[in-house]
Amino acid sequence: MDLCELSFVKKKLGRFLRNDVLEGVIKQAISECGLIEKNDYSVEEMHKILERMIGFGGFCELVARNIKARLILRK
């Protein structure tokens, strides 16, 4: 599973949030970034989504910062 796949983000966030909450958070982050929901994103698009999730705080921030660090280190 690739770090830029939405399913990867959902899997990681699903460890901390109920599925209905998780779906709402992800939809909100994608929408606020001006993107459409799809499974595969470019690295730049994923960075935007993760930055927005960091702004939500709590477990969203924890997961987003972890994935963002992994994206940066993979380059």
PQR file of N, CA, C, O and H, with PARSE charges and radii, in Angstrom:
ATOM      1  N   MET A   1       0.845  -1.176   0.000 -0.4000 1.5000
ATOM      2  CA  MET A   1       0.000   0.000   0.000 -0.0000 2.0000
ATOM      3  C   MET A   1       0.893   1.242   0.000  0.5500 1.7000
ATOM      4  O   MET A   1       1.817   1.351   0.807 -0.5500 1.4000
ATOM      5  N   ASP A   2       0.612   2.170  -0.905 -0.4000 1.5000
ATOM      6  CA  ASP A   2       1.431   3.365  -1.069 -0.0000 2.0000
ATOM      7  C   ASP A   2       0.996   4.467  -0.106  0.5500 1.7000
ATOM      8  O   ASP A   2      -0.179   4.558   0.251 -0.5500 1.4000
ATOM      9  H   ASP A   2      -0.138   2.081  -1.560  0.4000 1.0000
ATOM     10  N   LEU A   3       1.940   5.294   0.307 -0.4000 1.5000
ATOM     11  CA  LEU A   3       1.659   6.391   1.237 -0.0000 2.0000
ATOM     12  C   LEU A   3       0.722   7.435   0.645  0.5500 1.7000
ATOM     13  O   LEU A   3       0.074   8.167   1.393 -0.5500 1.4000
ATOM     14  H   LEU A   3       2.894   5.220   0.017  0.4000 1.0000
ATOM     15  N   CYS A   4       0.633   7.521  -0.673 -0.4000 1.5000
ATOM     16  CA  CYS A   4      -0.230   8.508  -1.326 -0.0000 2.0000
ATOM     17  C   CYS A   4      -1.607   7.949  -1.668  0.5500 1.7000
ATOM     18  O   CYS A   4      -2.373   8.589  -2.389 -0.5500 1.4000
ATOM     19  H   CYS A   4       1.159   6.926  -1.281  0.4000 1.0000
ATOM     20  N   GLU A   5      -1.919   6.793  -1.172 -0.4000 1.5000
ATOM     21  CA  GLU A   5      -3.245   6.212  -1.377 -0.0000 2.0000
ATOM     22  C   GLU A   5      -4.146   6.586  -0.217  0.5500 1.7000
ATOM     23  O   GLU A   5      -3.743   6.512   0.944 -0.5500 1.4000
ATOM     24  H   GLU A   5      -1.297   6.273  -0.587  0.4000 1.0000
ATOM     25  N   LEU A   6      -5.354   6.985  -0.531 -0.4000 1.5000
ATOM     26  CA  LEU A   6      -6.311   7.363   0.500 -0.0000 2.0000
ATOM     27  C   LEU A   6      -6.620   6.179   1.410  0.5500 1.7000
ATOM     28  O   LEU A   6      -6.869   6.359   2.602 -0.5500 1.4000
ATOM     29  H   LEU A   6      -5.681   7.045  -1.474  0.4000 1.0000
ATOM     30  N   SER A   7      -6.605   4.984   0.858 -0.4000 1.5000
ATOM     31  CA  SER A   7      -6.874   3.797   1.670 -0.0000 2.0000
ATOM     32  C   SER A   7      -5.814   3.622   2.757  0.5500 1.7000
ATOM     33  O   SER A   7      -6.121   3.115   3.836 -0.5500 1.4000
ATOM     34  H   SER A   7      -6.403   4.838  -0.111  0.4000 1.0000
ATOM     35  N   PHE A   8      -4.570   4.033   2.492 -0.4000 1.5000
ATOM     36  CA  PHE A   8      -3.506   3.957   3.497 -0.0000 2.0000
ATOM     37  C   PHE A   8      -3.811   4.914   4.654  0.5500 1.7000
ATOM     38  O   PHE A   8      -3.687   4.546   5.822 -0.5500 1.4000
ATOM     39  H   PHE A   8      -4.320   4.445   1.616  0.4000 1.0000
ATOM     40  N   VAL A   9      -4.208   6.136   4.320 -0.4000 1.5000
ATOM     41  CA  VAL A   9      -4.547   7.126   5.342 -0.0000 2.0000
ATOM     42  C   VAL A   9      -5.734   6.637   6.177  0.5500 1.7000
ATOM     43  O   VAL A   9      -5.730   6.757   7.402 -0.5500 1.4000
ATOM     44  H   VAL A   9      -4.309   6.435   3.371  0.4000 1.0000
ATOM     45  N   LYS A  10      -6.742   6.091   5.508 -0.4000 1.5000
ATOM     46  CA  LYS A  10      -7.919   5.585   6.220 -0.0000 2.0000
ATOM     47  C   LYS A  10      -7.545   4.442   7.158  0.5500 1.7000
ATOM     48  O   LYS A  10      -8.054   4.361   8.276 -0.5500 1.4000
ATOM     49  H   LYS A  10      -6.745   5.994   4.513  0.4000 1.0000
ATOM     50  N   LYS A  11      -6.666   3.568   6.707 -0.4000 1.5000
ATOM     51  CA  LYS A  11      -6.255   2.438   7.538 -0.0000 2.0000
ATOM     52  C   LYS A  11      -5.566   2.929   8.810  0.5500 1.7000
ATOM     53  O   LYS A  11      -5.859   2.458   9.909 -0.5500 1.4000
ATOM     54  H   LYS A  11      -6.253   3.634   5.799  0.4000 1.0000
ATOM     55  N   LYS A  12      -4.654   3.877   8.647 -0.4000 1.5000
ATOM     56  CA  LYS A  12      -3.926   4.407   9.811 -0.0000 2.0000
ATOM     57  C   LYS A  12      -4.847   5.185  10.747  0.5500 1.7000
ATOM     58  O   LYS A  12      -4.765   5.026  11.965 -0.5500 1.4000
ATOM     59  H   LYS A  12      -4.417   4.259   7.754  0.4000 1.0000
ATOM     60  N   LEU A  13      -5.708   6.011  10.201 -0.4000 1.5000
ATOM     61  CA  LEU A  13      -6.621   6.806  11.014 -0.0000 2.0000
ATOM     62  C   LEU A  13      -7.686   5.935  11.665  0.5500 1.7000
ATOM     63  O   LEU A  13      -8.200   6.262  12.735 -0.5500 1.4000
ATOM     64  H   LEU A  13      -5.774   6.140   9.211  0.4000 1.0000
ATOM     65  N   GLY A  14      -8.012   4.828  11.014 -0.4000 1.5000
ATOM     66  CA  GLY A  14      -9.001   3.898  11.536 -0.0000 2.0000
ATOM     67  C   GLY A  14      -8.598   3.228  12.839  0.5500 1.7000
ATOM     68  O   GLY A  14      -9.439   2.649  13.527 -0.5500 1.4000
ATOM     69  H   GLY A  14      -7.595   4.562  10.145  0.4000 1.0000
ATOM     70  N   ARG A  15      -7.339   3.301  13.177 -0.4000 1.5000
ATOM     71  CA  ARG A  15      -6.880   2.749  14.457 -0.0000 2.0000
ATOM     72  C   ARG A  15      -7.346   3.602  15.637  0.5500 1.7000
ATOM     73  O   ARG A  15      -7.399   3.129  16.772 -0.5500 1.4000
ATOM     74  H   ARG A  15      -6.656   3.771  12.618  0.4000 1.0000
ATOM     75  N   PHE A  16      -7.683   4.865  15.355 -0.4000 1.5000
ATOM     76  CA  PHE A  16      -8.033   5.804  16.418 -0.0000 2.0000
ATOM     77  C   PHE A  16      -9.460   6.330  16.358  0.5500 1.7000
ATOM     78  O   PHE A  16     -10.012   6.743  17.378 -0.5500 1.4000
ATOM     79  H   PHE A  16      -7.639   5.249  14.433  0.4000 1.0000
ATOM     80  N   LEU A  17     -10.066   6.319  15.166 -0.4000 1.5000
ATOM     81  CA  LEU A  17     -11.390   6.914  14.994 -0.0000 2.0000
ATOM     82  C   LEU A  17     -12.386   5.899  14.451  0.5500 1.7000
ATOM     83  O   LEU A  17     -12.026   4.978  13.717 -0.5500 1.4000
ATOM     84  H   LEU A  17      -9.618   5.984  14.338  0.4000 1.0000
ATOM     85  N   ARG A  18     -13.656   6.091  14.834 -0.4000 1.5000
ATOM     86  CA  ARG A  18     -14.721   5.269  14.253 -0.0000 2.0000
ATOM     87  C   ARG A  18     -14.811   5.563  12.758  0.5500 1.7000
ATOM     88  O   ARG A  18     -14.426   6.643  12.308 -0.5500 1.4000
ATOM     89  H   ARG A  18     -13.947   6.838  15.430  0.4000 1.0000
ATOM     90  N   ASN A  19     -15.309   4.618  12.005 -0.4000 1.5000
ATOM     91  CA  ASN A  19     -15.355   4.738  10.550 -0.0000 2.0000
ATOM     92  C   ASN A  19     -16.156   5.953  10.084  0.5500 1.7000
ATOM     93  O   ASN A  19     -15.745   6.634   9.145 -0.5500 1.4000
ATOM     94  H   ASN A  19     -15.621   3.741  12.369  0.4000 1.0000
ATOM     95  N   ASP A  20     -17.295   6.237  10.726 -0.4000 1.5000
ATOM     96  CA  ASP A  20     -18.104   7.378  10.296 -0.0000 2.0000
ATOM     97  C   ASP A  20     -17.383   8.702  10.549  0.5500 1.7000
ATOM     98  O   ASP A  20     -17.473   9.618   9.732 -0.5500 1.4000
ATOM     99  H   ASP A  20     -17.629   5.684  11.489  0.4000 1.0000
ATOM    100  N   VAL A  21     -16.675   8.812  11.662 -0.4000 1.5000
ATOM    101  CA  VAL A  21     -15.908  10.022  11.982 -0.0000 2.0000
ATOM    102  C   VAL A  21     -14.734  10.156  11.017  0.5500 1.7000
ATOM    103  O   VAL A  21     -14.465  11.236  10.492 -0.5500 1.4000
ATOM    104  H   VAL A  21     -16.602   8.068  12.326  0.4000 1.0000
ATOM    105  N   LEU A  22     -14.056   9.065  10.796 -0.4000 1.5000
ATOM    106  CA  LEU A  22     -12.916   9.032   9.897 -0.0000 2.0000
ATOM    107  C   LEU A  22     -13.296   9.492   8.491  0.5500 1.7000
ATOM    108  O   LEU A  22     -12.589  10.303   7.892 -0.5500 1.4000
ATOM    109  H   LEU A  22     -14.275   8.187  11.222  0.4000 1.0000
ATOM    110  N   GLU A  23     -14.390   8.989   7.969 -0.4000 1.5000
ATOM    111  CA  GLU A  23     -14.851   9.375   6.630 -0.0000 2.0000
ATOM    112  C   GLU A  23     -15.144  10.872   6.569  0.5500 1.7000
ATOM    113  O   GLU A  23     -14.798  11.537   5.593 -0.5500 1.4000
ATOM    114  H   GLU A  23     -14.964   8.330   8.456  0.4000 1.0000
ATOM    115  N   GLY A  24     -15.779  11.398   7.609 -0.4000 1.5000
ATOM    116  CA  GLY A  24     -16.103  12.821   7.648 -0.0000 2.0000
ATOM    117  C   GLY A  24     -14.863  13.694   7.676  0.5500 1.7000
ATOM    118  O   GLY A  24     -14.798  14.714   6.990 -0.5500 1.4000
ATOM    119  H   GLY A  24     -16.059  10.857   8.403  0.4000 1.0000
ATOM    120  N   VAL A  25     -13.882  13.297   8.466 -0.4000 1.5000
ATOM    121  CA  VAL A  25     -12.628  14.047   8.581 -0.0000 2.0000
ATOM    122  C   VAL A  25     -11.901  14.066   7.239  0.5500 1.7000
ATOM    123  O   VAL A  25     -11.434  15.116   6.796 -0.5500 1.4000
ATOM    124  H   VAL A  25     -13.935  12.468   9.024  0.4000 1.0000
ATOM    125  N   ILE A  26     -11.809  12.931   6.610 -0.4000 1.5000
ATOM    126  CA  ILE A  26     -11.092  12.848   5.335 -0.0000 2.0000
ATOM    127  C   ILE A  26     -11.810  13.640   4.251  0.5500 1.7000
ATOM    128  O   ILE A  26     -11.175  14.367   3.487 -0.5500 1.4000
ATOM    129  H   ILE A  26     -12.188  12.079   6.970  0.4000 1.0000
ATOM    130  N   LYS A  27     -13.127  13.503   4.181 -0.4000 1.5000
ATOM    131  CA  LYS A  27     -13.901  14.261   3.189 -0.0000 2.0000
ATOM    132  C   LYS A  27     -13.733  15.761   3.404  0.5500 1.7000
ATOM    133  O   LYS A  27     -13.587  16.516   2.443 -0.5500 1.4000
ATOM    134  H   LYS A  27     -13.643  12.913   4.802  0.4000 1.0000
ATOM    135  N   GLN A  28     -13.754  16.188   4.654 -0.4000 1.5000
ATOM    136  CA  GLN A  28     -13.598  17.607   4.963 -0.0000 2.0000
ATOM    137  C   GLN A  28     -12.209  18.100   4.555  0.5500 1.7000
ATOM    138  O   GLN A  28     -12.088  19.165   3.949 -0.5500 1.4000
ATOM    139  H   GLN A  28     -13.873  15.574   5.434  0.4000 1.0000
ATOM    140  N   ALA A  29     -11.177  17.351   4.875 -0.4000 1.5000
ATOM    141  CA  ALA A  29      -9.807  17.749   4.524 -0.0000 2.0000
ATOM    142  C   ALA A  29      -9.638  17.852   3.009  0.5500 1.7000
ATOM    143  O   ALA A  29      -9.052  18.813   2.511 -0.5500 1.4000
ATOM    144  H   ALA A  29     -11.275  16.486   5.367  0.4000 1.0000
ATOM    145  N   ILE A  30     -10.142  16.878   2.291 -0.4000 1.5000
ATOM    146  CA  ILE A  30     -10.032  16.878   0.829 -0.0000 2.0000
ATOM    147  C   ILE A  30     -10.784  18.065   0.244  0.5500 1.7000
ATOM    148  O   ILE A  30     -10.273  18.766  -0.629 -0.5500 1.4000
ATOM    149  H   ILE A  30     -10.618  16.098   2.696  0.4000 1.0000
ATOM    150  N   SER A  31     -11.993  18.283   0.728 -0.4000 1.5000
ATOM    151  CA  SER A  31     -12.819  19.383   0.243 -0.0000 2.0000
ATOM    152  C   SER A  31     -12.162  20.735   0.503  0.5500 1.7000
ATOM    153  O   SER A  31     -12.144  21.596  -0.376 -0.5500 1.4000
ATOM    154  H   SER A  31     -12.408  17.713   1.438  0.4000 1.0000
ATOM    155  N   GLU A  32     -11.625  20.923   1.702 -0.4000 1.5000
ATOM    156  CA  GLU A  32     -10.994  22.192   2.060 -0.0000 2.0000
ATOM    157  C   GLU A  32      -9.708  22.444   1.274  0.5500 1.7000
ATOM    158  O   GLU A  32      -9.242  23.580   1.191 -0.5500 1.4000
ATOM    159  H   GLU A  32     -11.640  20.223   2.416  0.4000 1.0000
ATOM    160  N   CYS A  33      -9.141  21.396   0.704 -0.4000 1.5000
ATOM    161  CA  CYS A  33      -7.948  21.543  -0.140 -0.0000 2.0000
ATOM    162  C   CYS A  33      -8.317  21.811  -1.597  0.5500 1.7000
ATOM    163  O   CYS A  33      -7.449  22.064  -2.433 -0.5500 1.4000
ATOM    164  H   CYS A  33      -9.520  20.473   0.772  0.4000 1.0000
ATOM    165  N   GLY A  34      -9.607  21.752  -1.888 -0.4000 1.5000
ATOM    166  CA  GLY A  34     -10.060  21.976  -3.252 -0.0000 2.0000
ATOM    167  C   GLY A  34      -9.817  20.798  -4.172  0.5500 1.7000
ATOM    168  O   GLY A  34      -9.714  20.962  -5.388 -0.5500 1.4000
ATOM    169  H   GLY A  34     -10.312  21.546  -1.209  0.4000 1.0000
ATOM    170  N   LEU A  35      -9.726  19.610  -3.594 -0.4000 1.5000
ATOM    171  CA  LEU A  35      -9.477  18.392  -4.363 -0.0000 2.0000
ATOM    172  C   LEU A  35     -10.739  17.550  -4.429  0.5500 1.7000
ATOM    173  O   LEU A  35     -11.693  17.785  -3.687 -0.5500 1.4000
ATOM    174  H   LEU A  35      -9.809  19.477  -2.606  0.4000 1.0000
ATOM    175  N   ILE A  36     -10.739  16.572  -5.319 -0.4000 1.5000
ATOM    176  CA  ILE A  36     -11.831  15.614  -5.379 -0.0000 2.0000
ATOM    177  C   ILE A  36     -11.370  14.326  -4.711  0.5500 1.7000
ATOM    178  O   ILE A  36     -10.174  14.040  -4.642 -0.5500 1.4000
ATOM    179  H   ILE A  36      -9.964  16.381  -5.921  0.4000 1.0000
ATOM    180  N   GLU A  37     -12.330  13.557  -4.222 -0.4000 1.5000
ATOM    181  CA  GLU A  37     -11.979  12.301  -3.558 -0.0000 2.0000
ATOM    182  C   GLU A  37     -11.665  11.230  -4.595  0.5500 1.7000
ATOM    183  O   GLU A  37     -12.469  10.946  -5.483 -0.5500 1.4000
ATOM    184  H   GLU A  37     -13.302  13.789  -4.279  0.4000 1.0000
ATOM    185  N   LYS A  38     -10.491  10.649  -4.462 -0.4000 1.5000
ATOM    186  CA  LYS A  38     -10.036   9.543  -5.300 -0.0000 2.0000
ATOM    187  C   LYS A  38      -9.104   8.709  -4.434  0.5500 1.7000
ATOM    188  O   LYS A  38      -8.815   9.103  -3.304 -0.5500 1.4000
ATOM    189  H   LYS A  38      -9.839  10.880  -3.740  0.4000 1.0000
ATOM    190  N   ASN A  39      -8.634   7.596  -4.913 -0.4000 1.5000
ATOM    191  CA  ASN A  39      -7.768   6.776  -4.065 -0.0000 2.0000
ATOM    192  C   ASN A  39      -6.302   7.179  -4.164  0.5500 1.7000
ATOM    193  O   ASN A  39      -5.597   7.170  -3.155 -0.5500 1.4000
ATOM    194  H   ASN A  39      -8.869   7.276  -5.831  0.4000 1.0000
ATOM    195  N   ASP A  40      -5.835   7.528  -5.342 -0.4000 1.5000
ATOM    196  CA  ASP A  40      -4.419   7.855  -5.525 -0.0000 2.0000
ATOM    197  C   ASP A  40      -4.227   9.355  -5.704  0.5500 1.7000
ATOM    198  O   ASP A  40      -4.896   9.988  -6.520 -0.5500 1.4000
ATOM    199  H   ASP A  40      -6.408   7.535  -6.162  0.4000 1.0000
ATOM    200  N   TYR A  41      -3.306   9.909  -4.931 -0.4000 1.5000
ATOM    201  CA  TYR A  41      -2.978  11.328  -5.012 -0.0000 2.0000
ATOM    202  C   TYR A  41      -1.497  11.485  -5.309  0.5500 1.7000
ATOM    203  O   TYR A  41      -0.691  10.597  -5.032 -0.5500 1.4000
ATOM    204  H   TYR A  41      -2.763   9.394  -4.268  0.4000 1.0000
ATOM    205  N   SER A  42      -1.153  12.645  -5.884 -0.4000 1.5000
ATOM    206  CA  SER A  42       0.269  12.948  -6.065 -0.0000 2.0000
ATOM    207  C   SER A  42       0.842  13.272  -4.683  0.5500 1.7000
ATOM    208  O   SER A  42       0.098  13.483  -3.725 -0.5500 1.4000
ATOM    209  H   SER A  42      -1.808  13.366  -6.109  0.4000 1.0000
ATOM    210  N   VAL A  43       2.155  13.307  -4.594 -0.4000 1.5000
ATOM    211  CA  VAL A  43       2.803  13.622  -3.319 -0.0000 2.0000
ATOM    212  C   VAL A  43       2.386  15.027  -2.867  0.5500 1.7000
ATOM    213  O   VAL A  43       2.127  15.245  -1.683 -0.5500 1.4000
ATOM    214  H   VAL A  43       2.760  13.135  -5.372  0.4000 1.0000
ATOM    215  N   GLU A  44       2.322  15.964  -3.792 -0.4000 1.5000
ATOM    216  CA  GLU A  44       1.942  17.335  -3.455 -0.0000 2.0000
ATOM    217  C   GLU A  44       0.507  17.398  -2.928  0.5500 1.7000
ATOM    218  O   GLU A  44       0.232  18.081  -1.941 -0.5500 1.4000
ATOM    219  H   GLU A  44       2.533  15.787  -4.753  0.4000 1.0000
ATOM    220  N   GLU A  45      -0.403  16.682  -3.592 -0.4000 1.5000
ATOM    221  CA  GLU A  45      -1.791  16.657  -3.141 -0.0000 2.0000
ATOM    222  C   GLU A  45      -1.898  16.031  -1.751  0.5500 1.7000
ATOM    223  O   GLU A  45      -2.634  16.526  -0.897 -0.5500 1.4000
ATOM    224  H   GLU A  45      -0.179  16.127  -4.393  0.4000 1.0000
ATOM    225  N   MET A  46      -1.164  14.945  -1.527 -0.4000 1.5000
ATOM    226  CA  MET A  46      -1.217  14.283  -0.225 -0.0000 2.0000
ATOM    227  C   MET A  46      -0.661  15.193   0.857  0.5500 1.7000
ATOM    228  O   MET A  46      -1.176  15.202   1.975 -0.5500 1.4000
ATOM    229  H   MET A  46      -0.567  14.542  -2.221  0.4000 1.0000
ATOM    230  N   HIS A  47       0.374  15.953   0.552 -0.4000 1.5000
ATOM    231  CA  HIS A  47       0.911  16.907   1.528 -0.0000 2.0000
ATOM    232  C   HIS A  47      -0.162  17.939   1.906  0.5500 1.7000
ATOM    233  O   HIS A  47      -0.291  18.295   3.077 -0.5500 1.4000
ATOM    234  H   HIS A  47       0.793  15.946  -0.356  0.4000 1.0000
ATOM    235  N   LYS A  48      -0.918  18.410   0.935 -0.4000 1.5000
ATOM    236  CA  LYS A  48      -1.993  19.375   1.212 -0.0000 2.0000
ATOM    237  C   LYS A  48      -3.036  18.766   2.138  0.5500 1.7000
ATOM    238  O   LYS A  48      -3.455  19.395   3.109 -0.5500 1.4000
ATOM    239  H   LYS A  48      -0.813  18.121  -0.016  0.4000 1.0000
ATOM    240  N   ILE A  49      -3.448  17.553   1.839 -0.4000 1.5000
ATOM    241  CA  ILE A  49      -4.458  16.868   2.656 -0.0000 2.0000
ATOM    242  C   ILE A  49      -3.932  16.664   4.074  0.5500 1.7000
ATOM    243  O   ILE A  49      -4.646  16.913   5.045 -0.5500 1.4000
ATOM    244  H   ILE A  49      -3.108  17.042   1.050  0.4000 1.0000
ATOM    245  N   LEU A  50      -2.701  16.219   4.193 -0.4000 1.5000
ATOM    246  CA  LEU A  50      -2.116  15.972   5.511 -0.0000 2.0000
ATOM    247  C   LEU A  50      -1.962  17.266   6.303  0.5500 1.7000
ATOM    248  O   LEU A  50      -2.182  17.275   7.514 -0.5500 1.4000
ATOM    249  H   LEU A  50      -2.121  16.017   3.404  0.4000 1.0000
ATOM    250  N   GLU A  51      -1.589  18.353   5.644 -0.4000 1.5000
ATOM    251  CA  GLU A  51      -1.483  19.647   6.330 -0.0000 2.0000
ATOM    252  C   GLU A  51      -2.834  20.073   6.894  0.5500 1.7000
ATOM    253  O   GLU A  51      -2.920  20.587   8.010 -0.5500 1.4000
ATOM    254  H   GLU A  51      -1.410  18.346   4.660  0.4000 1.0000
ATOM    255  N   ARG A  52      -3.875  19.854   6.118 -0.4000 1.5000
ATOM    256  CA  ARG A  52      -5.221  20.198   6.583 -0.0000 2.0000
ATOM    257  C   ARG A  52      -5.604  19.335   7.774  0.5500 1.7000
ATOM    258  O   ARG A  52      -6.194  19.832   8.733 -0.5500 1.4000
ATOM    259  H   ARG A  52      -3.805  19.436   5.213  0.4000 1.0000
ATOM    260  N   MET A  53      -5.277  18.049   7.726 -0.4000 1.5000
ATOM    261  CA  MET A  53      -5.580  17.146   8.838 -0.0000 2.0000
ATOM    262  C   MET A  53      -4.793  17.524  10.088  0.5500 1.7000
ATOM    263  O   MET A  53      -5.294  17.363  11.200 -0.5500 1.4000
ATOM    264  H   MET A  53      -4.798  17.645   6.947  0.4000 1.0000
ATOM    265  N   ILE A  54      -3.579  18.019   9.924 -0.4000 1.5000
ATOM    266  CA  ILE A  54      -2.791  18.474  11.072 -0.0000 2.0000
ATOM    267  C   ILE A  54      -3.528  19.604  11.779  0.5500 1.7000
ATOM    268  O   ILE A  54      -3.505  19.699  13.006 -0.5500 1.4000
ATOM    269  H   ILE A  54      -3.172  18.149   9.020  0.4000 1.0000
ATOM    270  N   GLY A  55      -4.174  20.449  11.007 -0.4000 1.5000
ATOM    271  CA  GLY A  55      -4.949  21.555  11.572 -0.0000 2.0000
ATOM    272  C   GLY A  55      -6.141  21.105  12.397  0.5500 1.7000
ATOM    273  O   GLY A  55      -6.637  21.876  13.219 -0.5500 1.4000
ATOM    274  H   GLY A  55      -4.193  20.372  10.010  0.4000 1.0000
ATOM    275  N   PHE A  56      -6.615  19.888  12.205 -0.4000 1.5000
ATOM    276  CA  PHE A  56      -7.746  19.374  12.982 -0.0000 2.0000
ATOM    277  C   PHE A  56      -7.338  18.994  14.400  0.5500 1.7000
ATOM    278  O   PHE A  56      -8.182  18.925  15.293 -0.5500 1.4000
ATOM    279  H   PHE A  56      -6.212  19.262  11.537  0.4000 1.0000
ATOM    280  N   GLY A  57      -6.041  18.745  14.611 -0.4000 1.5000
ATOM    281  CA  GLY A  57      -5.551  18.379  15.939 -0.0000 2.0000
ATOM    282  C   GLY A  57      -5.861  16.935  16.309  0.5500 1.7000
ATOM    283  O   GLY A  57      -6.359  16.167  15.486 -0.5500 1.4000
ATOM    284  H   GLY A  57      -5.355  18.801  13.885  0.4000 1.0000
ATOM    285  N   GLY A  58      -5.566  16.576  17.545 -0.4000 1.5000
ATOM    286  CA  GLY A  58      -5.852  15.246  18.089 -0.0000 2.0000
ATOM    287  C   GLY A  58      -5.229  14.112  17.305  0.5500 1.7000
ATOM    288  O   GLY A  58      -4.102  14.213  16.820 -0.5500 1.4000
ATOM    289  H   GLY A  58      -5.162  17.201  18.213  0.4000 1.0000
ATOM    290  N   PHE A  59      -5.986  13.021  17.187 -0.4000 1.5000
ATOM    291  CA  PHE A  59      -5.489  11.842  16.490 -0.0000 2.0000
ATOM    292  C   PHE A  59      -5.281  12.109  15.004  0.5500 1.7000
ATOM    293  O   PHE A  59      -4.407  11.507  14.380 -0.5500 1.4000
ATOM    294  H   PHE A  59      -6.901  12.939  17.581  0.4000 1.0000
ATOM    295  N   CYS A  60      -6.081  13.010  14.438 -0.4000 1.5000
ATOM    296  CA  CYS A  60      -5.884  13.371  13.029 -0.0000 2.0000
ATOM    297  C   CYS A  60      -4.497  13.958  12.830  0.5500 1.7000
ATOM    298  O   CYS A  60      -3.797  13.624  11.874 -0.5500 1.4000
ATOM    299  H   CYS A  60      -6.790  13.499  14.946  0.4000 1.0000
ATOM    300  N   GLU A  61      -4.112  14.834  13.744 -0.4000 1.5000
ATOM    301  CA  GLU A  61      -2.793  15.453  13.667 -0.0000 2.0000
ATOM    302  C   GLU A  61      -1.692  14.403  13.836  0.5500 1.7000
ATOM    303  O   GLU A  61      -0.712  14.401  13.091 -0.5500 1.4000
ATOM    304  H   GLU A  61      -4.680  15.105  14.520  0.4000 1.0000
ATOM    305  N   LEU A  62      -1.853  13.531  14.797 -0.4000 1.5000
ATOM    306  CA  LEU A  62      -0.864  12.484  15.054 -0.0000 2.0000
ATOM    307  C   LEU A  62      -0.628  11.630  13.812  0.5500 1.7000
ATOM    308  O   LEU A  62       0.515  11.412  13.410 -0.5500 1.4000
ATOM    309  H   LEU A  62      -2.648  13.532  15.402  0.4000 1.0000
ATOM    310  N   VAL A  63      -1.696  11.154  13.217 -0.4000 1.5000
ATOM    311  CA  VAL A  63      -1.589  10.288  12.040 -0.0000 2.0000
ATOM    312  C   VAL A  63      -1.022  11.070  10.852  0.5500 1.7000
ATOM    313  O   VAL A  63      -0.148  10.576  10.139 -0.5500 1.4000
ATOM    314  H   VAL A  63      -2.625  11.331  13.544  0.4000 1.0000
ATOM    315  N   ALA A  64      -1.520  12.286  10.643 -0.4000 1.5000
ATOM    316  CA  ALA A  64      -1.066  13.088   9.503 -0.0000 2.0000
ATOM    317  C   ALA A  64       0.424  13.410   9.607  0.5500 1.7000
ATOM    318  O   ALA A  64       1.144  13.339   8.611 -0.5500 1.4000
ATOM    319  H   ALA A  64      -2.229  12.688  11.221  0.4000 1.0000
ATOM    320  N   ARG A  65       0.885  13.760  10.792 -0.4000 1.5000
ATOM    321  CA  ARG A  65       2.317  14.071  10.961 -0.0000 2.0000
ATOM    322  C   ARG A  65       3.172  12.824  10.715  0.5500 1.7000
ATOM    323  O   ARG A  65       4.249  12.920  10.126 -0.5500 1.4000
ATOM    324  H   ARG A  65       0.301  13.818  11.602  0.4000 1.0000
ATOM    325  N   ASN A  66       2.706  11.676  11.154 -0.4000 1.5000
ATOM    326  CA  ASN A  66       3.437  10.430  10.937 -0.0000 2.0000
ATOM    327  C   ASN A  66       3.549  10.112   9.448  0.5500 1.7000
ATOM    328  O   ASN A  66       4.631   9.789   8.957 -0.5500 1.4000
ATOM    329  H   ASN A  66       1.831  11.598  11.632  0.4000 1.0000
ATOM    330  N   ILE A  67       2.434  10.204   8.735 -0.4000 1.5000
ATOM    331  CA  ILE A  67       2.449   9.902   7.299 -0.0000 2.0000
ATOM    332  C   ILE A  67       3.286  10.935   6.554  0.5500 1.7000
ATOM    333  O   ILE A  67       4.031  10.589   5.636 -0.5500 1.4000
ATOM    334  H   ILE A  67       1.555  10.467   9.134  0.4000 1.0000
ATOM    335  N   LYS A  68       3.166  12.198   6.944 -0.4000 1.5000
ATOM    336  CA  LYS A  68       3.937  13.255   6.289 -0.0000 2.0000
ATOM    337  C   LYS A  68       5.444  13.018   6.462  0.5500 1.7000
ATOM    338  O   LYS A  68       6.211  13.177   5.512 -0.5500 1.4000
ATOM    339  H   LYS A  68       2.562  12.479   7.690  0.4000 1.0000
ATOM    340  N   ALA A  69       5.857  12.646   7.653 -0.4000 1.5000
ATOM    341  CA  ALA A  69       7.277  12.353   7.888 -0.0000 2.0000
ATOM    342  C   ALA A  69       7.738  11.184   7.029  0.5500 1.7000
ATOM    343  O   ALA A  69       8.847  11.202   6.496 -0.5500 1.4000
ATOM    344  H   ALA A  69       5.234  12.518   8.424  0.4000 1.0000
ATOM    345  N   ARG A  70       6.902  10.182   6.894 -0.4000 1.5000
ATOM    346  CA  ARG A  70       7.262   9.028   6.073 -0.0000 2.0000
ATOM    347  C   ARG A  70       7.371   9.411   4.596  0.5500 1.7000
ATOM    348  O   ARG A  70       8.232   8.900   3.880 -0.5500 1.4000
ATOM    349  H   ARG A  70       6.001  10.167   7.327  0.4000 1.0000
ATOM    350  N   LEU A  71       6.492  10.315   4.144 -0.4000 1.5000
ATOM    351  CA  LEU A  71       6.560  10.798   2.762 -0.0000 2.0000
ATOM    352  C   LEU A  71       7.862  11.554   2.524  0.5500 1.7000
ATOM    353  O   LEU A  71       8.509  11.371   1.492 -0.5500 1.4000
ATOM    354  H   LEU A  71       5.793  10.730   4.725  0.4000 1.0000
ATOM    355  N   ILE A  72       8.243  12.390   3.464 -0.4000 1.5000
ATOM    356  CA  ILE A  72       9.461  13.175   3.334 -0.0000 2.0000
ATOM    357  C   ILE A  72      10.693  12.270   3.336  0.5500 1.7000
ATOM    358  O   ILE A  72      11.607  12.461   2.534 -0.5500 1.4000
ATOM    359  H   ILE A  72       7.717  12.538   4.302  0.4000 1.0000
ATOM    360  N   LEU A  73      10.717  11.299   4.224 -0.4000 1.5000
ATOM    361  CA  LEU A  73      11.867  10.407   4.342 -0.0000 2.0000
ATOM    362  C   LEU A  73      12.024   9.462   3.161  0.5500 1.7000
ATOM    363  O   LEU A  73      13.124   8.984   2.886 -0.5500 1.4000
ATOM    364  H   LEU A  73       9.974  11.144   4.875  0.4000 1.0000
ATOM    365  N   ARG A  74      10.942   9.196   2.473 -0.4000 1.5000
ATOM    366  CA  ARG A  74      10.987   8.245   1.360 -0.0000 2.0000
ATOM    367  C   ARG A  74      11.683   8.830   0.142  0.5500 1.7000
ATOM    368  O   ARG A  74      12.131   8.079  -0.724 -0.5500 1.4000
ATOM    369  H   ARG A  74      10.048   9.584   2.696  0.4000 1.0000
ATOM    370  N   LYS A  75      11.784  10.148   0.053 -0.4000 1.5000
ATOM    371  CA  LYS A  75      12.406  10.783  -1.122 -0.0000 2.0000
ATOM    372  C   LYS A  75      13.893  10.539  -1.154  0.5500 1.7000
ATOM    373  O   LYS A  75      14.575  10.999  -2.070 -0.5500 1.4000
ATOM    374  H   LYS A  75      11.420  10.758   0.756  0.4000 1.0000
TER
END
